[in-house]
């Protein structure tokens, strides 16, 4: 009995290579939120109301490159995933961003999707559709970071690509911050342009349920769980690097 109790100690388990329980593993994943870009100085500046219109426009124009990469990343996950049930749930992410049209009993049902909602945000902050779509403002370092994420999803095992999406664990809070502070600090931005953030609060929670279930089900050995934490940290680093690039471009020294 004493030996069994001793082996539940974190240090003992590290030596023996015993896996964390599902609850412990989920807690380890959630702990990585301390590295989420909600804490990056550039994001803090935006949500604290200290950003200039030019800085906000720069952020919106650059983040658009990430927005259009998300469904490409999700398509890569689908292309590598042999599990029908996972694919049936995962495809919703592409529809959320690209939009869709389906025939319903009372006519065609349309959803313009998150990319179009982001373009409405761009218009609300004073950008034109043309200058956002042609990517003239996209910083090379940010483009490199986003492309690295898409390439990872294409080449990694699909379960790791799913795990990398778990930065969504922390996304609802960052969207809530924007919805709470932007209307107060940036009264010149049309409130209708913030629809993307409102939509993503609920969508991100739904996406987390699926991504977290896959991760907890698949990464069951200690080595696999450590790998999952590495993958999640990689994605957190991608988001942080994107903010580094924008801070270097748009913030004063």
Rosetta blueprint (number, residue, H / E / L):
1 X L
2 X H
3 X H
4 X H
5 X H
6 X H
7 X L
8 X L
9 X L
10 X H
11 X H
12 X H
13 X H
14 X H
15 X H
16 X H
17 X L
18 X L
19 X L
20 X L
21 X L
22 X H
23 X H
24 X H
25 X H
26 X H
27 X H
28 X H
29 X H
30 X H
31 X H
32 X H
33 X H
34 X H
35 X H
36 X L
37 X H
38 X H
39 X H
40 X L
41 X H
42 X H
43 X H
44 X H
45 X H
46 X H
47 X H
48 X L
49 X L
50 X L
51 X L
52 X L
53 X H
54 X H
55 X H
56 X H
57 X H
58 X H
59 X H
60 X H
61 X H
62 X H
63 X H
64 X H
65 X H
66 X H
67 X H
68 X H
69 X H
70 X H
71 X H
72 X H
73 X H
74 X H
75 X H
76 X H
77 X H
78 X H
79 X H
80 X H
81 X L
82 X L
83 X L
84 X H
85 X H
86 X H
87 X H
88 X H
89 X H
90 X H
91 X H
92 X H
93 X H
94 X H
95 X H
96 X H
97 X H
98 X H
99 X L
100 X E
101 X E
102 X E
103 X E
104 X E
105 X L
106 X L
107 X E
108 X E
109 X E
110 X E
111 X E
112 X L
113 X H
114 X H
115 X H
116 X H
117 X H
118 X H
119 X H
120 X H
121 X H
122 X H
123 X H
124 X H
125 X L
126 X L
127 X L
128 X L
129 X H
130 X H
131 X H
132 X H
133 X H
134 X L
135 X L
136 X L
137 X L
138 X L
139 X L
140 X H
141 X H
142 X H
143 X H
144 X H
145 X H
146 X H
147 X H
148 X H
149 X H
150 X H
151 X H
152 X H
153 X H
154 X H
155 X H
156 X L
157 X L
158 X H
159 X H
160 X H
161 X H
162 X H
163 X H
164 X H
165 X H
166 X H
167 X H
168 X H
169 X H
170 X L
171 X H
172 X H
173 X H
174 X H
175 X H
176 X H
177 X H
178 X H
179 X H
180 X H
181 X H
182 X H
183 X H
184 X H
185 X H
186 X L
187 X L
188 X L
189 X L
190 X L
191 X H
192 X H
193 X H
194 X H
195 X H
196 X H
197 X H
198 X H
199 X H
200 X H
201 X H
202 X H
203 X H
204 X H
205 X H
206 X H
207 X H
208 X H
209 X H
210 X H
211 X H
212 X H
213 X H
214 X H
215 X H
216 X H
217 X H
218 X H
219 X L
220 X L
221 X L
222 X H
223 X H
224 X H
225 X H
226 X H
227 X H
228 X H
229 X H
230 X H
231 X H
232 X H
233 X H
234 X H
235 X H
236 X H
237 X H
238 X H
239 X H
240 X H
241 X H
242 X H
243 X H
244 X H
245 X H
246 X H
247 X H
248 X H
249 X H
250 X H
251 X L
252 X L
253 X L
